[in-house]
């Protein structure tokens, strides 16, 4: 093996060692970050997120016959604004 070959082999070995070390370090940094995030997270069960609450409210509003029914969870209806399909128009405010 010539000196140039030995130099090339040492350079390749050093580069591979640095790359593997960087990957291992990155893995440990990401694992440590996830562990720290889990440590500060309050224990479950978690309340529904605000985005989920908004999605549920919009779905309820979209499926309700009138705004009053959506706000009162179907307990009351506004006969002036209820859709024609509402079967509870007689139960007014
Ligand atoms: Zn209604």
PDB file of the backbone (N, CA, C, O) and the ligand in Angstrom, with CONECT records:
HET     ZN  A 101       1
ATOM      1  N   UNK A   1       0.854  -1.180   0.000  1.00  0.00           N
ATOM      2  CA  UNK A   1       0.000   0.000   0.000  1.00  0.00           C
ATOM      3  C   UNK A   1       0.892   1.233   0.000  1.00  0.00           C
ATOM      4  O   UNK A   1       1.799   1.380   0.818  1.00  0.00           O
ATOM      5  N   UNK A   2       0.603   2.090  -0.928  1.00  0.00           N
ATOM      6  CA  UNK A   2       1.413   3.308  -1.019  1.00  0.00           C
ATOM      7  C   UNK A   2       0.963   4.329   0.013  1.00  0.00           C
ATOM      8  O   UNK A   2      -0.058   4.155   0.678  1.00  0.00           O
ATOM      9  N   UNK A   3       1.718   5.367   0.130  1.00  0.00           N
ATOM     10  CA  UNK A   3       1.382   6.430   1.080  1.00  0.00           C
ATOM     11  C   UNK A   3       0.090   7.139   0.678  1.00  0.00           C
ATOM     12  O   UNK A   3      -0.703   7.534   1.533  1.00  0.00           O
ATOM     13  N   UNK A   4      -0.115   7.297  -0.637  1.00  0.00           N
ATOM     14  CA  UNK A   4      -1.340   7.941  -1.122  1.00  0.00           C
ATOM     15  C   UNK A   4      -2.553   7.090  -0.800  1.00  0.00           C
ATOM     16  O   UNK A   4      -3.602   7.611  -0.423  1.00  0.00           O
ATOM     17  N   UNK A   5      -2.411   5.780  -0.949  1.00  0.00           N
ATOM     18  CA  UNK A   5      -3.510   4.884  -0.621  1.00  0.00           C
ATOM     19  C   UNK A   5      -3.826   4.929   0.869  1.00  0.00           C
ATOM     20  O   UNK A   5      -4.990   4.952   1.270  1.00  0.00           O
ATOM     21  N   UNK A   6      -2.779   4.942   1.676  1.00  0.00           N
ATOM     22  CA  UNK A   6      -2.985   5.005   3.124  1.00  0.00           C
ATOM     23  C   UNK A   6      -3.653   6.320   3.505  1.00  0.00           C
ATOM     24  O   UNK A   6      -4.514   6.354   4.384  1.00  0.00           O
ATOM     25  N   UNK A   7      -3.253   7.406   2.838  1.00  0.00           N
ATOM     26  CA  UNK A   7      -3.863   8.704   3.124  1.00  0.00           C
ATOM     27  C   UNK A   7      -5.338   8.689   2.720  1.00  0.00           C
ATOM     28  O   UNK A   7      -6.188   9.193   3.454  1.00  0.00           O
ATOM     29  N   UNK A   8      -5.638   8.118   1.565  1.00  0.00           N
ATOM     30  CA  UNK A   8      -7.019   8.049   1.097  1.00  0.00           C
ATOM     31  C   UNK A   8      -7.862   7.185   2.032  1.00  0.00           C
ATOM     32  O   UNK A   8      -9.005   7.525   2.338  1.00  0.00           O
ATOM     33  N   UNK A   9      -7.303   6.083   2.477  1.00  0.00           N
ATOM     34  CA  UNK A   9      -8.038   5.199   3.390  1.00  0.00           C
ATOM     35  C   UNK A   9      -8.276   5.891   4.723  1.00  0.00           C
ATOM     36  O   UNK A   9      -9.353   5.763   5.304  1.00  0.00           O
ATOM     37  N   UNK A  10      -7.289   6.617   5.210  1.00  0.00           N
ATOM     38  CA  UNK A  10      -7.466   7.337   6.481  1.00  0.00           C
ATOM     39  C   UNK A  10      -8.509   8.436   6.341  1.00  0.00           C
ATOM     40  O   UNK A  10      -9.312   8.650   7.250  1.00  0.00           O
ATOM     41  N   UNK A  11      -8.503   9.136   5.205  1.00  0.00           N
ATOM     42  CA  UNK A  11      -9.493  10.188   4.972  1.00  0.00           C
ATOM     43  C   UNK A  11     -10.897   9.610   4.897  1.00  0.00           C
ATOM     44  O   UNK A  11     -11.843  10.153   5.468  1.00  0.00           O
ATOM     45  N   UNK A  12     -11.014   8.496   4.181  1.00  0.00           N
ATOM     46  CA  UNK A  12     -12.329   7.843   4.064  1.00  0.00           C
ATOM     47  C   UNK A  12     -12.809   7.355   5.418  1.00  0.00           C
ATOM     48  O   UNK A  12     -13.975   7.538   5.769  1.00  0.00           O
ATOM     49  N   UNK A  13     -11.926   6.740   6.174  1.00  0.00           N
ATOM     50  CA  UNK A  13     -12.297   6.245   7.506  1.00  0.00           C
ATOM     51  C   UNK A  13     -12.698   7.397   8.422  1.00  0.00           C
ATOM     52  O   UNK A  13     -13.680   7.302   9.159  1.00  0.00           O
ATOM     53  N   UNK A  14     -11.936   8.480   8.369  1.00  0.00           N
ATOM     54  CA  UNK A  14     -12.271   9.637   9.207  1.00  0.00           C
ATOM     55  C   UNK A  14     -13.596  10.243   8.823  1.00  0.00           C
ATOM     56  O   UNK A  14     -14.381  10.617   9.693  1.00  0.00           O
ATOM     57  N   UNK A  15     -13.862  10.348   7.521  1.00  0.00           N
ATOM     58  CA  UNK A  15     -15.131  10.914   7.057  1.00  0.00           C
ATOM     59  C   UNK A  15     -16.299  10.043   7.483  1.00  0.00           C
ATOM     60  O   UNK A  15     -17.324  10.545   7.944  1.00  0.00           O
ATOM     61  N   UNK A  16     -16.138   8.728   7.324  1.00  0.00           N
ATOM     62  CA  UNK A  16     -17.214   7.824   7.738  1.00  0.00           C
ATOM     63  C   UNK A  16     -17.445   7.886   9.244  1.00  0.00           C
ATOM     64  O   UNK A  16     -18.586   7.837   9.705  1.00  0.00           O
ATOM     65  N   UNK A  17     -16.372   7.994  10.000  1.00  0.00           N
ATOM     66  CA  UNK A  17     -16.506   8.090  11.461  1.00  0.00           C
ATOM     67  C   UNK A  17     -17.244   9.370  11.854  1.00  0.00           C
ATOM     68  O   UNK A  17     -18.107   9.351  12.733  1.00  0.00           O
ATOM     69  N   UNK A  18     -16.903  10.469  11.206  1.00  0.00           N
ATOM     70  CA  UNK A  18     -17.603  11.727  11.492  1.00  0.00           C
ATOM     71  C   UNK A  18     -19.081  11.636  11.120  1.00  0.00           C
ATOM     72  O   UNK A  18     -19.939  12.120  11.857  1.00  0.00           O
ATOM     73  N   UNK A  19     -19.380  11.010   9.967  1.00  0.00           N
ATOM     74  CA  UNK A  19     -20.774  10.898   9.541  1.00  0.00           C
ATOM     75  C   UNK A  19     -21.581  10.036  10.505  1.00  0.00           C
ATOM     76  O   UNK A  19     -22.697  10.394  10.883  1.00  0.00           O
ATOM     77  N   UNK A  20     -21.021   8.913  10.897  1.00  0.00           N
ATOM     78  CA  UNK A  20     -21.721   8.033  11.836  1.00  0.00           C
ATOM     79  C   UNK A  20     -21.886   8.730  13.184  1.00  0.00           C
ATOM     80  O   UNK A  20     -22.942   8.630  13.809  1.00  0.00           O
ATOM     81  N   UNK A  21     -20.863   9.424  13.628  1.00  0.00           N
ATOM     82  CA  UNK A  21     -20.952  10.165  14.886  1.00  0.00           C
ATOM     83  C   UNK A  21     -22.009  11.250  14.828  1.00  0.00           C
ATOM     84  O   UNK A  21     -22.741  11.466  15.794  1.00  0.00           O
ATOM     85  N   UNK A  22     -22.091  11.940  13.681  1.00  0.00           N
ATOM     86  CA  UNK A  22     -23.108  12.986  13.538  1.00  0.00           C
ATOM     87  C   UNK A  22     -24.501  12.370  13.600  1.00  0.00           C
ATOM     88  O   UNK A  22     -25.400  12.921  14.234  1.00  0.00           O
ATOM     89  N   UNK A  23     -24.679  11.220  12.937  1.00  0.00           N
ATOM     90  CA  UNK A  23     -25.991  10.562  12.948  1.00  0.00           C
ATOM     91  C   UNK A  23     -26.359  10.103  14.354  1.00  0.00           C
ATOM     92  O   UNK A  23     -27.499  10.274  14.786  1.00  0.00           O
ATOM     93  N   UNK A  24     -25.417   9.533  15.054  1.00  0.00           N
ATOM     94  CA  UNK A  24     -25.694   9.077  16.431  1.00  0.00           C
ATOM     95  C   UNK A  24     -26.015  10.279  17.323  1.00  0.00           C
ATOM     96  O   UNK A  24     -26.942  10.222  18.131  1.00  0.00           O
ATOM     97  N   UNK A  25     -25.260  11.350  17.180  1.00  0.00           N
ATOM     98  CA  UNK A  25     -25.528  12.552  17.968  1.00  0.00           C
ATOM     99  C   UNK A  25     -26.887  13.144  17.667  1.00  0.00           C
ATOM    100  O   UNK A  25     -27.596  13.591  18.569  1.00  0.00           O
ATOM    101  N   UNK A  26     -27.249  13.146  16.384  1.00  0.00           N
ATOM    102  CA  UNK A  26     -28.566  13.663  15.986  1.00  0.00           C
ATOM    103  C   UNK A  26     -29.670  12.818  16.598  1.00  0.00           C
ATOM    104  O   UNK A  26     -30.671  13.349  17.078  1.00  0.00           O
ATOM    105  N   UNK A  27     -29.488  11.506  16.580  1.00  0.00           N
ATOM    106  CA  UNK A  27     -30.491  10.623  17.183  1.00  0.00           C
ATOM    107  C   UNK A  27     -30.648  10.904  18.669  1.00  0.00           C
ATOM    108  O   UNK A  27     -31.764  10.970  19.186  1.00  0.00           O
ATOM    109  N   UNK A  28     -29.529  11.067  19.345  1.00  0.00           N
ATOM    110  CA  UNK A  28     -29.592  11.326  20.791  1.00  0.00           C
ATOM    111  C   UNK A  28     -30.191  12.692  21.099  1.00  0.00           C
ATOM    112  O   UNK A  28     -30.921  12.847  22.079  1.00  0.00           O
ATOM    113  N   UNK A  29     -29.880  13.693  20.255  1.00  0.00           N
ATOM    114  CA  UNK A  29     -30.474  15.011  20.470  1.00  0.00           C
ATOM    115  C   UNK A  29     -31.985  14.948  20.285  1.00  0.00           C
ATOM    116  O   UNK A  29     -32.733  15.532  21.069  1.00  0.00           O
ATOM    117  N   UNK A  30     -32.433  14.249  19.260  1.00  0.00           N
ATOM    118  CA  UNK A  30     -33.879  14.154  19.023  1.00  0.00           C
ATOM    119  C   UNK A  30     -34.555  13.355  20.123  1.00  0.00           C
ATOM    120  O   UNK A  30     -35.648  13.722  20.556  1.00  0.00           O
ATOM    121  N   UNK A  31     -33.954  12.299  20.578  1.00  0.00           N
ATOM    122  CA  UNK A  31     -34.517  11.509  21.667  1.00  0.00           C
ATOM    123  C   UNK A  31     -34.588  12.324  22.943  1.00  0.00           C
ATOM    124  O   UNK A  31     -35.578  12.262  23.672  1.00  0.00           O
ATOM    125  N   UNK A  32     -33.532  13.093  23.217  1.00  0.00           N
ATOM    126  CA  UNK A  32     -33.523  13.929  24.419  1.00  0.00           C
ATOM    127  C   UNK A  32     -34.602  14.998  24.332  1.00  0.00           C
ATOM    128  O   UNK A  32     -35.256  15.297  25.332  1.00  0.00           O
ATOM    129  N   UNK A  33     -34.797  15.578  23.152  1.00  0.00           N
ATOM    130  CA  UNK A  33     -35.831  16.603  22.995  1.00  0.00           C
ATOM    131  C   UNK A  33     -37.214  15.997  23.213  1.00  0.00           C
ATOM    132  O   UNK A  33     -38.060  16.607  23.867  1.00  0.00           O
ATOM    133  N   UNK A  34     -37.452  14.807  22.676  1.00  0.00           N
ATOM    134  CA  UNK A  34     -38.747  14.164  22.862  1.00  0.00           C
ATOM    135  C   UNK A  34     -38.972  13.799  24.322  1.00  0.00           C
ATOM    136  O   UNK A  34     -40.083  13.940  24.834  1.00  0.00           O
ATOM    137  N   UNK A  35     -37.929  13.332  24.995  1.00  0.00           N
ATOM    138  CA  UNK A  35     -38.047  12.999  26.415  1.00  0.00           C
ATOM    139  C   UNK A  35     -38.343  14.247  27.239  1.00  0.00           C
ATOM    140  O   UNK A  35     -39.169  14.209  28.150  1.00  0.00           O
ATOM    141  N   UNK A  36     -37.670  15.352  26.921  1.00  0.00           N
ATOM    142  CA  UNK A  36     -37.923  16.601  27.652  1.00  0.00           C
ATOM    143  C   UNK A  36     -39.341  17.093  27.401  1.00  0.00           C
ATOM    144  O   UNK A  36     -39.997  17.602  28.310  1.00  0.00           O
ATOM    145  N   UNK A  37     -39.813  16.941  26.171  1.00  0.00           N
ATOM    146  CA  UNK A  37     -41.181  17.386  25.864  1.00  0.00           C
ATOM    147  C   UNK A  37     -42.193  16.535  26.623  1.00  0.00           C
ATOM    148  O   UNK A  37     -43.184  17.055  27.135  1.00  0.00           O
ATOM    149  N   UNK A  38     -41.947  15.229  26.697  1.00  0.00           N
ATOM    150  CA  UNK A  38     -42.861  14.350  27.436  1.00  0.00           C
ATOM    151  C   UNK A  38     -42.820  14.645  28.931  1.00  0.00           C
ATOM    152  O   UNK A  38     -43.824  14.481  29.624  1.00  0.00           O
ATOM    153  N   UNK A  39     -41.669  15.078  29.429  1.00  0.00           N
ATOM    154  CA  UNK A  39     -41.542  15.346  30.859  1.00  0.00           C
ATOM    155  C   UNK A  39     -42.365  16.555  31.278  1.00  0.00           C
ATOM    156  O   UNK A  39     -42.911  16.573  32.381  1.00  0.00           O
ATOM    157  N   UNK A  40     -42.465  17.557  30.426  1.00  0.00           N
ATOM    158  CA  UNK A  40     -43.204  18.759  30.802  1.00  0.00           C
ATOM    159  C   UNK A  40     -44.677  18.669  30.416  1.00  0.00           C
ATOM    160  O   UNK A  40     -45.476  19.505  30.838  1.00  0.00           O
ATOM    161  N   UNK A  41     -45.043  17.676  29.627  1.00  0.00           N
ATOM    162  CA  UNK A  41     -46.451  17.532  29.228  1.00  0.00           C
ATOM    163  C   UNK A  41     -47.256  17.053  30.428  1.00  0.00           C
ATOM    164  O   UNK A  41     -46.831  16.125  31.117  1.00  0.00           O
ATOM    165  N   UNK A  42     -48.414  17.664  30.694  1.00  0.00           N
ATOM    166  CA  UNK A  42     -49.216  17.203  31.819  1.00  0.00           C
ATOM    167  C   UNK A  42     -49.750  15.802  31.567  1.00  0.00           C
ATOM    168  O   UNK A  42     -49.998  15.424  30.422  1.00  0.00           O
ATOM    169  N   UNK A  43     -49.925  15.040  32.624  1.00  0.00           N
ATOM    170  CA  UNK A  43     -50.405  13.678  32.435  1.00  0.00           C
ATOM    171  C   UNK A  43     -51.806  13.660  31.824  1.00  0.00           C
ATOM    172  O   UNK A  43     -52.616  14.549  32.084  1.00  0.00           O
ATOM    173  N   UNK A  44     -52.072  12.674  31.038  1.00  0.00           N
ATOM    174  CA  UNK A  44     -53.336  12.556  30.329  1.00  0.00           C
ATOM    175  C   UNK A  44     -54.464  12.092  31.210  1.00  0.00           C
ATOM    176  O   UNK A  44     -54.202  11.845  32.387  1.00  0.00           O
ATOM    177  N   UNK A  45     -55.660  11.951  30.776  1.00  0.00           N
ATOM    178  CA  UNK A  45     -56.106  12.247  29.417  1.00  0.00           C
ATOM    179  C   UNK A  45     -56.180  13.744  29.164  1.00  0.00           C
ATOM    180  O   UNK A  45     -56.520  14.520  30.057  1.00  0.00           O
ATOM    181  N   UNK A  46     -55.856  14.145  27.930  1.00  0.00           N
ATOM    182  CA  UNK A  46     -55.788  15.548  27.594  1.00  0.00           C
ATOM    183  C   UNK A  46     -57.169  16.045  27.157  1.00  0.00           C
ATOM    184  O   UNK A  46     -57.925  15.319  26.512  1.00  0.00           O
ATOM    185  N   UNK A  47     -57.483  17.279  27.515  1.00  0.00           N
ATOM    186  CA  UNK A  47     -58.747  17.830  27.051  1.00  0.00           C
ATOM    187  C   UNK A  47     -58.718  18.020  25.541  1.00  0.00           C
ATOM    188  O   UNK A  47     -57.656  18.081  24.920  1.00  0.00           O
ATOM    189  N   UNK A  48     -59.876  18.108  24.987  1.00  0.00           N
ATOM    190  CA  UNK A  48     -59.963  18.284  23.542  1.00  0.00           C
ATOM    191  C   UNK A  48     -59.304  19.597  23.144  1.00  0.00           C
ATOM    192  O   UNK A  48     -59.481  20.620  23.806  1.00  0.00           O
ATOM    193  N   UNK A  49     -58.563  19.557  22.084  1.00  0.00           N
ATOM    194  CA  UNK A  49     -57.851  20.748  21.628  1.00  0.00           C
ATOM    195  C   UNK A  49     -58.849  21.773  21.116  1.00  0.00           C
ATOM    196  O   UNK A  49     -59.981  21.441  20.767  1.00  0.00           O
ATOM    197  N   UNK A  50     -58.407  23.023  21.078  1.00  0.00           N
ATOM    198  CA  UNK A  50     -59.295  24.098  20.632  1.00  0.00           C
ATOM    199  C   UNK A  50     -59.715  23.863  19.186  1.00  0.00           C
ATOM    200  O   UNK A  50     -60.868  24.105  18.831  1.00  0.00           O
ATOM    201  N   UNK A  51     -58.808  23.400  18.362  1.00  0.00           N
ATOM    202  CA  UNK A  51     -59.149  23.137  16.963  1.00  0.00           C
ATOM    203  C   UNK A  51     -60.223  22.063  16.862  1.00  0.00           C
ATOM    204  O   UNK A  51     -61.112  22.153  16.015  1.00  0.00           O
ATOM    205  N   UNK A  52     -60.151  21.055  17.712  1.00  0.00           N
ATOM    206  CA  UNK A  52     -61.169  20.014  17.712  1.00  0.00           C
ATOM    207  C   UNK A  52     -62.506  20.571  18.169  1.00  0.00           C
ATOM    208  O   UNK A  52     -63.549  20.215  17.621  1.00  0.00           O
ATOM    209  N   UNK A  53     -62.481  21.451  19.179  1.00  0.00           N
ATOM    210  CA  UNK A  53     -63.721  22.073  19.648  1.00  0.00           C
ATOM    211  C   UNK A  53     -64.352  22.897  18.534  1.00  0.00           C
ATOM    212  O   UNK A  53     -65.568  22.865  18.348  1.00  0.00           O
ATOM    213  N   UNK A  54     -63.538  23.627  17.802  1.00  0.00           N
ATOM    214  CA  UNK A  54     -64.063  24.423  16.696  1.00  0.00           C
ATOM    215  C   UNK A  54     -64.650  23.530  15.614  1.00  0.00           C
ATOM    216  O   UNK A  54     -65.709  23.836  15.065  1.00  0.00           O
ATOM    217  N   UNK A  55     -63.983  22.443  15.305  1.00  0.00           N
ATOM    218  CA  UNK A  55     -64.483  21.529  14.284  1.00  0.00           C
ATOM    219  C   UNK A  55     -65.807  20.912  14.722  1.00  0.00           C
ATOM    220  O   UNK A  55     -66.721  20.763  13.911  1.00  0.00           O
ATOM    221  N   UNK A  56     -65.912  20.556  15.993  1.00  0.00           N
ATOM    222  CA  UNK A  56     -67.165  19.992  16.492  1.00  0.00           C
ATOM    223  C   UNK A  56     -68.277  21.035  16.444  1.00  0.00           C
ATOM    224  O   UNK A  56     -69.407  20.720  16.069  1.00  0.00           O
ATOM    225  N   UNK A  57     -67.967  22.272  16.819  1.00  0.00           N
ATOM    226  CA  UNK A  57     -68.984  23.326  16.803  1.00  0.00           C
ATOM    227  C   UNK A  57     -69.447  23.620  15.383  1.00  0.00           C
ATOM    228  O   UNK A  57     -70.639  23.813  15.145  1.00  0.00           O
ATOM    229  N   UNK A  58     -68.519  23.654  14.448  1.00  0.00           N
ATOM    230  CA  UNK A  58     -68.898  23.913  13.054  1.00  0.00           C
ATOM    231  C   UNK A  58     -69.718  22.756  12.497  1.00  0.00           C
ATOM    232  O   UNK A  58     -70.647  22.973  11.720  1.00  0.00           O
ATOM    233  N   UNK A  59     -69.385  21.541  12.883  1.00  0.00           N
ATOM    234  CA  UNK A  59     -70.163  20.388  12.418  1.00  0.00           C
ATOM    235  C   UNK A  59     -71.565  20.424  13.005  1.00  0.00           C
ATOM    236  O   UNK A  59     -72.535  20.112  12.314  1.00  0.00           O
ATOM    237  N   UNK A  60     -71.680  20.800  14.272  1.00  0.00           N
ATOM    238  CA  UNK A  60     -73.006  20.905  14.884  1.00  0.00           C
ATOM    239  C   UNK A  60     -73.811  22.000  14.227  1.00  0.00           C
ATOM    240  O   UNK A  60     -75.012  21.846  14.003  1.00  0.00           O
ATOM    241  N   UNK A  61     -73.157  23.111  13.913  1.00  0.00           N
ATOM    242  CA  UNK A  61     -73.854  24.215  13.253  1.00  0.00           C
ATOM    243  C   UNK A  61     -74.289  23.821  11.847  1.00  0.00           C
ATOM    244  O   UNK A  61     -75.372  24.205  11.404  1.00  0.00           O
ATOM    245  N   UNK A  62     -73.474  23.072  11.155  1.00  0.00           N
ATOM    246  CA  UNK A  62     -73.809  22.680   9.791  1.00  0.00           C
ATOM    247  C   UNK A  62     -74.960  21.678   9.751  1.00  0.00           C
ATOM    248  O   UNK A  62     -75.720  21.641   8.784  1.00  0.00           O
ATOM    249  N   UNK A  63     -75.085  20.874  10.790  1.00  0.00           N
ATOM    250  CA  UNK A  63     -76.140  19.846  10.778  1.00  0.00           C
ATOM    251  C   UNK A  63     -77.402  20.279  11.503  1.00  0.00           C
ATOM    252  O   UNK A  63     -78.401  19.559  11.495  1.00  0.00           O
ATOM    253  N   UNK A  64     -77.367  21.449  12.129  1.00  0.00           N
ATOM    254  CA  UNK A  64     -78.565  21.876  12.856  1.00  0.00           C
ATOM    255  C   UNK A  64     -79.537  22.565  11.902  1.00  0.00           C
ATOM    256  O   UNK A  64     -79.159  23.041  10.832  1.00  0.00           O
ATOM    257  N   UNK A  65     -80.795  22.604  12.323  1.00  0.00           N
ATOM    258  CA  UNK A  65     -81.820  23.181  11.472  1.00  0.00           C
ATOM    259  C   UNK A  65     -81.861  24.695  11.564  1.00  0.00           C
ATOM    260  O   UNK A  65     -82.264  25.366  10.613  1.00  0.00           O
ATOM    261  N   UNK A  66     -81.445  25.243  12.708  1.00  0.00           N
ATOM    262  CA  UNK A  66     -81.428  26.688  12.868  1.00  0.00           C
ATOM    263  C   UNK A  66     -80.352  27.047  13.884  1.00  0.00           C
ATOM    264  O   UNK A  66     -79.836  26.178  14.586  1.00  0.00           O
ATOM    265  N   UNK A  67     -80.021  28.323  13.956  1.00  0.00           N
ATOM    266  CA  UNK A  67     -78.954  28.763  14.847  1.00  0.00           C
ATOM    267  C   UNK A  67     -79.324  28.546  16.307  1.00  0.00           C
ATOM    268  O   UNK A  67     -78.469  28.191  17.118  1.00  0.00           O
ATOM    269  N   UNK A  68     -80.579  28.753  16.643  1.00  0.00           N
ATOM    270  CA  UNK A  68     -81.018  28.553  18.024  1.00  0.00           C
ATOM    271  C   UNK A  68     -80.852  27.100  18.427  1.00  0.00           C
ATOM    272  O   UNK A  68     -80.429  26.817  19.548  1.00  0.00           O
ATOM    273  N   UNK A  69     -81.166  26.199  17.561  1.00  0.00           N
ATOM    274  CA  UNK A  69     -80.987  24.778  17.856  1.00  0.00           C
ATOM    275  C   UNK A  69     -79.513  24.432  18.008  1.00  0.00           C
ATOM    276  O   UNK A  69     -79.153  23.595  18.836  1.00  0.00           O
ATOM    277  N   UNK A  70     -78.668  25.062  17.223  1.00  0.00           N
ATOM    278  CA  UNK A  70     -77.231  24.790  17.332  1.00  0.00           C
ATOM    279  C   UNK A  70     -76.686  25.289  18.653  1.00  0.00           C
ATOM    280  O   UNK A  70     -75.853  24.630  19.277  1.00  0.00           O
ATOM    281  N   UNK A  71     -77.155  26.458  19.084  1.00  0.00           N
ATOM    282  CA  UNK A  71     -76.650  27.044  20.328  1.00  0.00           C
ATOM    283  C   UNK A  71     -77.173  26.286  21.530  1.00  0.00           C
ATOM    284  O   UNK A  71     -76.449  26.114  22.511  1.00  0.00           O
ATOM    285  N   UNK A  72     -78.433  25.822  21.476  1.00  0.00           N
ATOM    286  CA  UNK A  72     -79.035  25.146  22.626  1.00  0.00           C
ATOM    287  C   UNK A  72     -78.949  23.636  22.512  1.00  0.00           C
ATOM    288  O   UNK A  72     -79.638  22.928  23.246  1.00  0.00           O
ATOM    289  N   UNK A  73     -78.134  23.130  21.622  1.00  0.00           N
ATOM    290  CA  UNK A  73     -77.968  21.689  21.412  1.00  0.00           C
ATOM    291  C   UNK A  73     -79.304  21.024  21.105  1.00  0.00           C
ATOM    292  O   UNK A  73     -79.562  19.907  21.554  1.00  0.00           O
ATOM    293  N   UNK A  74     -80.152  21.704  20.343  1.00  0.00           N
ATOM    294  CA  UNK A  74     -81.407  21.122  19.902  1.00  0.00           C
ATOM    295  C   UNK A  74     -82.544  21.253  20.891  1.00  0.00           C
ATOM    296  O   UNK A  74     -83.636  20.753  20.622  1.00  0.00           O
ATOM    297  N   UNK A  75     -82.338  21.900  22.017  1.00  0.00           N
ATOM    298  CA  UNK A  75     -83.390  22.026  23.022  1.00  0.00           C
ATOM    299  C   UNK A  75     -84.439  23.048  22.602  1.00  0.00           C
ATOM    300  O   UNK A  75     -85.616  22.889  22.928  1.00  0.00           O
ATOM    301  N   UNK A  76     -84.040  24.087  21.890  1.00  0.00           N
ATOM    302  CA  UNK A  76     -84.964  25.131  21.462  1.00  0.00           C
ATOM    303  C   UNK A  76     -84.794  25.366  19.978  1.00  0.00           C
ATOM    304  O   UNK A  76     -83.739  25.099  19.403  1.00  0.00           O
ATOM    305  N   UNK A  77     -85.857  25.875  19.366  1.00  0.00           N
ATOM    306  CA  UNK A  77     -85.826  26.148  17.927  1.00  0.00           C
ATOM    307  C   UNK A  77     -86.416  27.515  17.658  1.00  0.00           C
ATOM    308  O   UNK A  77     -87.248  28.003  18.422  1.00  0.00           O
ATOM    309  N   UNK A  78     -85.994  28.121  16.593  1.00  0.00           N
ATOM    310  CA  UNK A  78     -86.523  29.407  16.156  1.00  0.00           C
ATOM    311  C   UNK A  78     -87.396  29.151  14.931  1.00  0.00           C
ATOM    312  O   UNK A  78     -86.863  28.911  13.847  1.00  0.00           O
ATOM    313  N   UNK A  79     -88.718  29.195  15.071  1.00  0.00           N
ATOM    314  CA  UNK A  79     -89.586  28.851  13.943  1.00  0.00           C
ATOM    315  C   UNK A  79     -89.442  29.827  12.778  1.00  0.00           C
ATOM    316  O   UNK A  79     -89.765  29.480  11.642  1.00  0.00           O
ATOM    317  N   UNK A  80     -88.968  31.029  13.041  1.00  0.00           N
ATOM    318  CA  UNK A  80     -88.819  31.993  11.951  1.00  0.00           C
ATOM    319  C   UNK A  80     -87.640  31.642  11.050  1.00  0.00           C
ATOM    320  O   UNK A  80     -87.604  32.041   9.886  1.00  0.00           O
ATOM    321  N   UNK A  81     -86.682  30.898  11.585  1.00  0.00           N
ATOM    322  CA  UNK A  81     -85.484  30.601  10.796  1.00  0.00           C
ATOM    323  C   UNK A  81     -85.206  29.108  10.651  1.00  0.00           C
ATOM    324  O   UNK A  81     -84.196  28.725  10.061  1.00  0.00           O
ATOM    325  N   UNK A  82     -86.074  28.273  11.172  1.00  0.00           N
ATOM    326  CA  UNK A  82     -85.860  26.833  11.033  1.00  0.00           C
ATOM    327  C   UNK A  82     -86.016  26.403   9.582  1.00  0.00           C
ATOM    328  O   UNK A  82     -86.767  27.013   8.821  1.00  0.00           O
ATOM    329  N   UNK A  83     -85.326  25.388   9.220  1.00  0.00           N
ATOM    330  CA  UNK A  83     -85.462  24.896   7.864  1.00  0.00           C
ATOM    331  C   UNK A  83     -86.791  24.172   7.701  1.00  0.00           C
ATOM    332  O   UNK A  83     -87.470  23.886   8.687  1.00  0.00           O
ATOM    333  N   UNK A  84     -87.152  23.885   6.494  1.00  0.00           N
ATOM    334  CA  UNK A  84     -88.420  23.209   6.234  1.00  0.00           C
ATOM    335  C   UNK A  84     -88.386  21.772   6.737  1.00  0.00           C
ATOM    336  O   UNK A  84     -89.441  21.169   6.938  1.00  0.00           O
ATOM    337  N   UNK A  85     -87.210  21.217   6.942  1.00  0.00           N
ATOM    338  CA  UNK A  85     -87.100  19.824   7.379  1.00  0.00           C
ATOM    339  C   UNK A  85     -87.198  19.657   8.887  1.00  0.00           C
ATOM    340  O   UNK A  85     -87.265  18.529   9.376  1.00  0.00           O
ATOM    341  N   UNK A  86     -87.208  20.750   9.629  1.00  0.00           N
ATOM    342  CA  UNK A  86     -87.217  20.651  11.077  1.00  0.00           C
ATOM    343  C   UNK A  86     -88.560  20.116  11.553  1.00  0.00           C
ATOM    344  O   UNK A  86     -89.614  20.595  11.134  1.00  0.00           O
ATOM    345  N   UNK A  87     -88.512  19.152  12.402  1.00  0.00           N
ATOM    346  CA  UNK A  87     -89.742  18.553  12.935  1.00  0.00           C
ATOM    347  C   UNK A  87     -90.105  19.128  14.294  1.00  0.00           C
ATOM    348  O   UNK A  87     -91.077  18.697  14.913  1.00  0.00           O
ATOM    349  N   UNK A  88     -89.344  20.079  14.751  1.00  0.00           N
ATOM    350  CA  UNK A  88     -89.571  20.624  16.087  1.00  0.00           C
ATOM    351  C   UNK A  88     -89.872  22.114  16.033  1.00  0.00           C
ATOM    352  O   UNK A  88     -89.533  22.842  16.966  1.00  0.00           O
ATOM    353  N   UNK A  89     -90.503  22.582  14.961  1.00  0.00           N
ATOM    354  CA  UNK A  89     -90.810  24.001  14.840  1.00  0.00           C
ATOM    355  C   UNK A  89     -91.795  24.459  15.900  1.00  0.00           C
ATOM    356  O   UNK A  89     -91.833  25.640  16.245  1.00  0.00           O
ATOM    357  N   UNK A  90     -92.592  23.538  16.420  1.00  0.00           N
ATOM    358  CA  UNK A  90     -93.588  23.916  17.417  1.00  0.00           C
ATOM    359  C   UNK A  90     -92.923  24.272  18.742  1.00  0.00           C
ATOM    360  O   UNK A  90     -93.536  24.960  19.557  1.00  0.00           O
ATOM    361  N   UNK A  91     -91.713  23.834  18.980  1.00  0.00           N
ATOM    362  CA  UNK A  91     -91.031  24.135  20.241  1.00  0.00           C
ATOM    363  C   UNK A  91     -90.215  25.410  20.059  1.00  0.00           C
ATOM    364  O   UNK A  91     -89.043  25.375  19.684  1.00  0.00           O
ATOM    365  N   UNK A  92     -90.857  26.517  20.331  1.00  0.00           N
ATOM    366  CA  UNK A  92     -90.221  27.802  20.065  1.00  0.00           C
ATOM    367  C   UNK A  92     -89.428  28.266  21.278  1.00  0.00           C
ATOM    368  O   UNK A  92     -89.318  27.568  22.286  1.00  0.00           O
ATOM    369  N   UNK A  93     -88.897  29.432  21.148  1.00  0.00           N
ATOM    370  CA  UNK A  93     -88.061  29.997  22.208  1.00  0.00           C
ATOM    371  C   UNK A  93     -88.794  30.137  23.523  1.00  0.00           C
ATOM    372  O   UNK A  93     -88.214  30.599  24.507  1.00  0.00           O
TER     373      UNK A  93
HETATM  374 ZN    ZN A 101     -84.868  24.320  14.336  1.00  0.00          ZN
END
